[in-house]
Amino acid sequence: MHILSAAREGPLRLFQSLVILVLAGLLIFYHTTMLADFSNSHDPASGPFYNGIQGVLRAAIIVSLSIVLLGKRFALWMMWLSIGCLIATHYWAHFGPITADFTVGRHPLSYLKGLIFPSIITTAFLYRR
């Protein structure tokens, strides 16, 4: 995805590319900071196994979003798989035996907010060609 080539193709294509760039960039930044928090003993009550799974999934999200920024269509599948698995681990912590601080006082449907940005990225990516 090249912003300059998108600008030459028209304002709609430029807007779609900027939406992908901004949202993917925000998600990459967010998951990178979450990885940094995990390395600084973020939520030690949930245990190293759960935190390790979360770390691997967040790294997969970062990699897949980086490939999406390069314009590779297969990376959308990687993005959805890794984000879906991350949301599944949140439900595992919410309803399962995992003790995690982020589940306190949260409604179970609140984890689905994590699907908003990927949905917008996918829509912008698929309809920009």
Summary of the structure (lengths in Angstrom):
residues: 129
radius of gyration: 16.4
end to end distance: 10.9
largest distance: 53.6
contacts: 359
relative contact order: 0.15
helix: 81%
strand: 0%
